Amino acid sequence: MTRPPNTDLKPKHHFFTEAVPSCHPKLPIGIRVAFSELSTTMSNGDTCNTCSKTIDNQRDAALCSSCSSIHHIACVGYTPEAWSKEGQRKAQWKCATCKETIRIKTDVSALVQKQKKLEENLSLFDKKISDIREAFDIKFEELKTLQTQNMDEVRAEMNKIIQAYETVNAKLSAIEKKPSIHDPTGVNSANPAPLPGQSTLSDGSVLYMDAKIPATSYYSAIPHFLEDKLKNLPKFREHDDLSILQFLSGLYDLHMIAEKIFHTNSRTCRDHSKHQIASTSFG
C-alpha cells in the first residue's frame, strides 16, 4: 500500500526570512536592514557564542554589529520584552568582548591624555624648581654681601673702641702724672695747700691778705657753661664698652677745662695779692 504524500509538510526556509520578511514595506528601515543582515549571516540551528547551544528561535538571537557573533538574548542579559524594546538599537548592538575592546581603547586614550597632562605639569614643576634655585642663589649672594658689609662695620666699630680706649688710657695716664692744683707737690693731697696769696681759716673761709672772702666766692668764678658740659656728658652704660670709653673721654675733657679755669683763678688771685702787697709797701 502506497502512502499518500503529506501535503502538510512545508519546505524548510530560513527562519529569519520566514518570520520577518526583510522587504516588508511597513517595517522601519533600520529593522528591515538589521533583519536583512541577520538573514544573510544567520541560519536555522546557529550556535550561541556564549553558551554554545543551538538557537532554535529567532526571537532569542542577537547579532553583534562589530564581530557578527550570535548569542541568545538571555545569555547577553536581555529578556524578550527588553530586547523587543531596543528597536533600531538592535542593529548597533555589540557583544561584551567588542564593548570591552572599545572601553579599553577609550581608557588608553584617556591615559594618553593624562600622561600628556602629567608631562606638562612635570615640565612646569621643573621650571619652578629652576626658578627657585636661581632666586636662592641670588639671595645667597646678597646675604654674603651683607655679611661682608656687616663685618666691615663691626671691624670699624672695634677700631673706634680701640682708639677710644687708647685715647682714654693716655688721658688717664696724664692725669695720674700731673699734680693737683691744690697740692702742687702731689704729696699732701688729703690736706691741700692753700692757693698762693690765700690762707684758710677754721670756718672754711679763705683769707685773702687782710680781707676775709667766703670760700664759695672762689668757686663761683667757674663759668656756667660747665654745667652744660656736665649735662652733655655721654651716658654711662655698664655693659657697653664704647659708652664707657666715651664717658671717660668726656670726663677727661671736662677735667682739663676745669683745670684751666682753676689755674686762671689762681693766677688772678696771685696777681691781685702782689698788687695789694705793693700798695701796702709803697703806700
Helices and strands as residue ranges (DSSP letters): H 15-19, H 29-41, G 58-60, E 61-63, E 70-72, H 80-85, G 87-92, H 96-177, E 198-200, E 206-208, E 211-213, H 215-219, H 225-231, H 241-282
